[in-house]
Amino acid sequence: MAARGNPRTVGAFVVGALALAIAATLLLGSERLFGTTHEFVCFFEGSVNGLRIGAAVKFKGVEIGSVTKILLSLNVGPATSAFASSTSIKIPVIIELDEGRMLKRGAAYVNLEDPEGMKLAIRQGLRAQLSTESLLTGLLYIDLDMHPHAPARFSAPPNSSYPEIPTLPTVFELAQSTANRLVKQLDQVQLDLLVTTATQALAAVRDLASSPDLKAAMVSLRATSASLDRTADSLRVLSDNLDRQVAPMAHSVEKTAQTADATLLKAQLTLDQINNALAPNAPLLYQANRTLTDVDDAARSLRQLTDYINRNPGALVRGRSYNKDAQ
């Protein structure tokens, strides 16, 4: 018969196990138990396969929270369908950001409860994006980062109780979207018409190559090319002759220009002398005025003498009688 265990020993063992469990919980989950957390929603257009509840939420690689819910619709209820009136289904993912963890990792003052602060961060480019945790496992995490030039697209309904952080598509989704656009553009291309047009163009080229007119044109082109070569030689000879004649001609033109400059200078001096001579106070003009005055006086005296002789013809013999004239 087996001996019964000591109740005190069993009780001590149980108490020790509970103490270890509590200590482990405090050590491993103290941040979660005593930290201040805030929930946000992110809407992802692509597949979230590989994203699990409890997956990390990181900011530039630093873990600051975790995923708490992955839904098909943010408003879960009998009147709401995730597939109703929507051609592009977006998966809402609820994330939990730990304010205490952010402060412990060296962040500055953080107040996630302030809606204006989150709006400012979103305006400055805060975006959420799915990233691969491991290529081997295919597990995903949510990466928060600043993308100042990325547009902010919101999908949460007006009555949402979760503040929304806009999302960005993954690199694979961008490549897939570009490939889809290319495929759609290729579908719109009329390949049959292109093939027919190319066939007709090749037939036209073949007919042109075998045309006798083209052969005659090629012969004429060769003759024209030879004539152009001869013309080019003549032009080179003419250019050489002109080069030899230009230098003497230029020297002659330069001498002519110098002579013209001297002639213009002499003409300018002559004009200056004429202007000086015709000035109102010039000596020549003064003497001319005196001479004209003397000539006018002489003409007046001559007229008086003529009048006197006409009245007294005998004065030519007797001379002028002053007494008689006085009477």
Number of C-alpha atoms within 10 A of each C-alpha: 3 4 5 6 8 8 9 9 10 11 11 11 12 12 12 12 12 12 12 12 12 12 13 12 12 14 10 11 12 12 16 14 11 10 15 14 19 16 19 18 26 26 25 21 16 15 12 17 9 15 21 16 14 14 18 24 25 19 17 11 12 13 19 22 24 21 22 16 14 18 14 14 18 22 17 11 8 6 6 11 13 15 12 8 8 9 7 9 17 22 20 23 22 21 26 20 22 21 21 17 18 19 13 11 11 8 11 9 9 12 11 17 13 9 11 10 13 17 15 11 15 19 17 14 18 21 23 24 20 22 19 16 16 10 8 7 9 12 16 21 24 26 20 24 15 16 16 14 9 15 14 16 13 12 16 21 11 6 7 11 13 16 17 22 23 23 25 21 16 16 12 10 14 12 12 12 13 12 12 12 12 12 12 11 10 11 10 9 11 9 11 9 10 11 11 11 12 12 12 12 12 12 12 11 12 11 12 13 12 10 11 11 11 13 13 11 11 12 12 12 12 12 12 12 12 12 12 12 12 12 12 12 12 12 12 12 12 12 12 12 11 11 11 11 11 12 11 11 11 11 11 12 12 12 12 12 12 12 12 12 12 12 12 12 12 12 12 12 12 12 12 12 12 11 12 14 14 14 13 11 10 12 13 14 14 14 11 11 12 12 12 12 12 12 12 12 12 12 12 12 12 12 11 12 12 13 11 13 13 11 10 15 12 11 13 9 7 9 10 14 10 8 7 7 8 6 5
